[in-house]
Amino acid sequence: MAVEVRDLDTGATRVLDVTGLFVLVGLTPNTEFLNGLIKLDEAGHVPVKPLMETETLGVYAAGDVRQHSARQLVSACRGWC
Ligand SMILES: Cc1cc2nc3c(=O)[nH]c(=O)nc-3n(C[C@H](O)[C@H](O)[C@H](O)COP(=O)(O)OP(=O)(O)OC[C@H]3O[C@@H](n4cnc5c(N)ncnc54)[C@H](O)[C@@H]3O)c2cc1C
């Protein structure tokens, strides 16, 4: 397996032989659709109480979108870290 990478400054490309690939998807939560519906922090994460309640009655948030989430699978499943 190989990947072709491009230097964003020079535009030069080169091919790297690799045995695996981890994709960096960034850290911006996909929560724009919630804006105005529930409170978000400056980074776009959802502040929650210990049982994952948001400030809006009946609305809960789980997983990586939560404020202060550890951004790991186990904490996303467990609900809080
Ligand atoms: C490359 C990579 C490697 C990782 N490796 C590890 C690891 O080794 N160990 C570990 O513990 N964690 C790892 N993680 C972190 C782990 O994947 C996340 O913590 C976990 O997936 C978070 O689960 P989630 O359900 O909150 O979010 P996600 O898994 O991102 O699920 C959110 C889902 O919601 C969908 N969605 C988004 N917006 C909308 C919308 N408007 N309408 C409908 N659906 C929508 C998305 O398509 C997605 O399917 C890794 C993450 C990445 C990117």
The ligand as a Gaussian input file, in Angstrom:
#p B3LYP/6-31G(d) Opt

LIG

0 1
 C       -8.751000       8.095000      12.930000
 C       -9.383000       7.895000      14.288000
 C       -8.885000       6.920000      15.118000
 C       -9.447000       6.712000      16.384000
 N       -8.927000       5.744000      17.180000
 C       -9.463000       5.533000      18.379000
 C       -8.949000       4.498000      19.216000
 O       -8.007000       3.772000      18.864000
 N       -9.525000       4.311000      20.425000
 C      -10.580000       5.070000      20.855000
 O      -11.072000       4.846000      21.960000
 N      -11.089000       6.053000      20.088000
 C      -10.554000       6.302000      18.870000
 N      -11.057000       7.309000      18.077000
 C      -12.140000       8.138000      18.620000
 C      -13.500000       7.446000      18.446000
 O      -13.659000       7.080000      17.085000
 C      -14.579000       8.454000      18.871000
 O      -14.354000       8.831000      20.217000
 C      -15.961000       7.842000      18.748000
 O      -16.187000       7.375000      17.441000
 C      -17.007000       8.910000      19.084000
 O      -18.266000       8.340000      18.909000
 P      -19.505000       9.281000      18.609000
 O      -20.672000       8.371000      18.499000
 O      -19.546000      10.395000      19.602000
 O      -19.207000       9.999000      17.205000
 P      -19.046000       9.361000      15.757000
 O      -18.473000       7.980000      15.822000
 O      -18.308000      10.399000      14.975000
 O      -20.520000       9.211000      15.238000
 C      -21.300000      10.335000      14.915000
 C      -22.227000       9.915000      13.781000
 O      -23.196000      10.946000      13.561000
 C      -23.338000      11.134000      12.182000
 N      -23.843000      12.488000      11.987000
 C      -23.177000      13.649000      12.117000
 N      -23.997000      14.683000      11.870000
 C      -25.203000      14.161000      11.597000
 C      -26.467000      14.728000      11.279000
 N      -26.656000      16.038000      11.197000
 N      -27.494000      13.883000      11.046000
 C      -27.326000      12.547000      11.137000
 N      -26.146000      11.948000      11.461000
 C      -25.119000      12.763000      11.665000
 C      -21.964000      10.895000      11.609000
 O      -22.025000      10.563000      10.243000
 C      -21.493000       9.712000      12.453000
 O      -21.865000       8.473000      11.916000
 C      -10.530000       7.521000      16.810000
 C      -11.038000       8.499000      15.955000
 C      -10.472000       8.689000      14.716000
 C      -11.033000       9.758000      13.788000

